Structures are given as structure tokens and as C-alpha cells.
Amino acid sequence: MNNSNLHKRSLAVHAGTRRSQYGEMAEAMFMTQGFAYDSAEQAEARFQKAGEDEFIYARYGNPTNRMFEDRVAALEGTEDAFATTSGMAAVNGTLMAICKSGSHIVAARALFGSNLYLLDVMQRFGIEVTLVDGTDLDQWRSAVREGTTAVFFESVSNPTLEVVDITAVSEIAHRHSALVIVDNVFATPVFSHAVEQGADVVIYSTTKHIDGAGRALGGIVCGTKQFVREVAEPYLKHSGGAISPFNAWLMLTGLTTMDLRVRAMADSAKAIAEALNGHQKLSKLIYPGLPNHPQHELTMAQMGSGGTMLALEIVGGKDGAFEVLNRLELVLISNNLGDAKSIVTHPATTTHQRLSEEERARLGISPGLVRLSVGLEHPDDLIADLKRALG
Ligand SMILES: *Cc1c(COP(=O)(O)O)cnc(C)c1O
């Protein structure tokens, strides 16, 4: 199949499919840890160099995993990908694979709690980490220097929805030959043009929009063949980072509907943002798809959509936020996102609980802040539920 002239929606249904001799329609789930060899010589040869369609051990690779990897790589426009046990395994594997003691990473300060934790751990091993305000290009310019190993950021930050200019930051990084690693979860592969915009490595937690139904954990590292197979894979395969074939199979089915789901969710997110903007019980409503968002123009140029996530700052601090959460009936309190079911999260007491109050304040994670992941319910029902809870 020639992928180059197909739309993402078609690639999400077909790319990477490998059929066995039975010609099965649905992708087969190869629930096997290993593969039998015809001879000792074949085993020896395969350990020396496994061909495109040859496998050794599921921790190294598996046909179902490979279908999932090839499909996401086709969507993202990268040469290759490696699927991992979770989004965090993907971030950890990527950073560990490229860093050694003395390496220097520049990262945006506004990051998912586990990403911040990982950067703390890396500093224990003599890796220098400089945190910057991801939206301030001057800070990137002064932090990235000769010898910087990589820059790392969420293209849309969790949970305050700051949007980082991938093109501009990539230019700064590439001037010093630093690798550009983008955690692109909130952008989703549907709205991503990260590679065209300069990213070298694009990471997803596939637990989110790719699974799309909150069933399984997964992650993926997308990049050049050289990066994925020669840099990331050796670390990931030896440290147990590979996704389970069962989860890869779930993700493959998730991908087939992702485009439709994500576009519907983004339409609803915009409708909710417009309906609630200026509500008297909200001291702030953050949605990159609204013109009042500080990076609205950048968002539309970079992603063409405001995405599926909102952040609402509720009047009355933690008590006010908790009251609203507890009054919601349709929207569930949980901490996943990108799920078919709409979800609210109170970051200050859950995902970002580990941070100090000052650090949370610096990131805009106020006591009243609530993150909303918009699902596939009818937007009118979601607006009614949110208005009732706020009222
Ligand atoms: C959820 C999330 C992760 C981690 O993914 P897991 O699959 O939960 O390990 C990383 N980055 C961002 C932005 C996320 O939202």
C-alpha cells in the first residue's frame, strides 16, 4: 500500500496491517512471548539480525505490536515507532536512551506530574535539567546551549493548556544540534503536524485518545528508523518497556475510530467553552480554541483545532471546585483523559498533588482549577450537566 497519498483517517484504518496465511480481516492478536525457529542456524542468524518480518521475543518485538507501531508511524509521518507499556515508559525510555551523566536537558516547566518526577530522578544521576517557561522563546534561547542533549515539552501542557511553538523551539534546539522531543498527548495524532514543524521524536500516551475507551495502558515513541531502532529500542527492549500484544491489539482497534472520535470531542469542547465562557462561577476558562487564549493563533496554526481538553477555574477555590465536581452527574470524576466518557480532574489534589503549593501556583494550578476531558456524549447534555453543577 502506498501511504503517501492517503488521508490520516484512511491510514488509521489500514496502515501497518500484516495478514497471516489465513487472510484474516481483523488484525490478529499474536499472544505469544516467543517464536520457534526452524533450526539452530536460523536462531543464530535471527539474533544477529532479525529481518522486517522476523521476531525473537515479545519484549523485543511482536507482529501485533509491529502493526500498531507501523500504523502510528504512518499517521505521525515518522519512519518508525516503538510501542511501550505506558506513556511514561515511552518518556522514560526515550530520555534514558539518550542521556548519560553530564547530559543537559531543557524542558518546559508546565509538565504532567509524572514527567516532572522523571526529570527529578534524572538529576540524581548527574543529568542537568533546566526548566523554562515553555511559551517564552527567550527563555528557550538562553537555556539551550552548545552540548544540550535534548529539549522536552508537552506541545499542549497538562493541565493548564499552555501551547508551545514547536517550530520556533525546534529551530532554537537544532541550532545547537539538540534533539527535539515532544510529548504530544493533548494534541493527539489527529491534530499533530509535529514532525513537519521540527520535532525529532514524538511521544504519545496511547492510554488516552488512541485507546479512546479507557481500557488499557500504552505508549509509543515515534522517530526516524535510526533513532527508534538504534537508540530507543535497545534500551526499551532490554529494560522491559515493550507493550503487551493484547494492549497493542486494543490500540489498533482504537485507532480505526480515533479521527472521528477526536474531531467530535474537539467540536464539543469548543461548544462547551463557548457556552461557559464568562460564567459567573468561573474566574477563568482556558481553551486554546477560543480567541481569548494567549496562544490562540499559534494553536490554530499548529493544530488547526483547540483540542479536546478545557481547564476551568472555579470561584471559591478547592471547596468551590469540589462542590462542582460532586454535583456533576454525567461527567465522571477520574484522572484519565481522551476517553469516550467525559472526565473532570482536580489537579491540585491528584495529578499534581506531589508539587509544593508555590510550584503549583507558578504553573497556574490554583486550588479552584479543574481539568475537563470532553468525551463523546451529546454536547448539549454535557453543557446542561456542567451548568447545573456550576449553578
Ligand atoms: C497521561 C500522560 C502521560 C503518561 O501516560 P501513561 O500512559 O499514563 O503512562 C504523559 N504525558 C501526558 C501529557 C499525559 O497526559
The ligand as an SDF file (V2000), in Angstrom:
LIG
                    3D

 15 15  0  0  0  0  0  0  0  0999 V2000
   -1.1470   10.5930   30.7150 C   0  0  0  0  0  0  0  0  0  0  0  0
    0.0090   11.3460   30.2460 C   0  0  0  0  0  0  0  0  0  0  0  0
    1.2820   10.7740   30.2540 C   0  0  0  0  0  0  0  0  0  0  0  0
    1.5480    9.3950   30.8050 C   0  0  0  0  0  0  0  0  0  0  0  0
    0.8810    8.3760   30.1490 O   0  0  0  0  0  0  0  0  0  0  0  0
    0.5610    6.9620   30.8380 P   0  0  0  0  0  0  0  0  0  0  0  0
    0.0300    6.1490   29.7190 O   0  0  0  0  0  0  0  0  0  0  0  0
   -0.4260    7.2340   31.9320 O   0  0  0  0  0  0  0  0  0  0  0  0
    1.8530    6.4400   31.3720 O   0  0  0  0  0  0  0  0  0  0  0  0
    2.3370   11.5290   29.7810 C   0  0  0  0  0  0  0  0  0  0  0  0
    2.1570   12.7760   29.3210 N   0  0  0  0  0  0  0  0  0  0  0  0
    0.9380   13.3630   29.2910 C   0  0  0  0  0  0  0  0  0  0  0  0
    0.8010   14.7460   28.7710 C   0  0  0  0  0  0  0  0  0  0  0  0
   -0.1730   12.6620   29.7510 C   0  0  0  0  0  0  0  0  0  0  0  0
   -1.3790   13.2530   29.7480 O   0  0  0  0  0  0  0  0  0  0  0  0
  1  2  1  0
  2  3  1  0
  2 14  2  0
  3  4  1  0
  3 10  2  0
  4  5  1  0
  5  6  1  0
  6  7  2  0
  6  8  1  0
  6  9  1  0
 10 11  1  0
 11 12  2  0
 12 13  1  0
 12 14  1  0
 14 15  1  0
M  END
$$$$
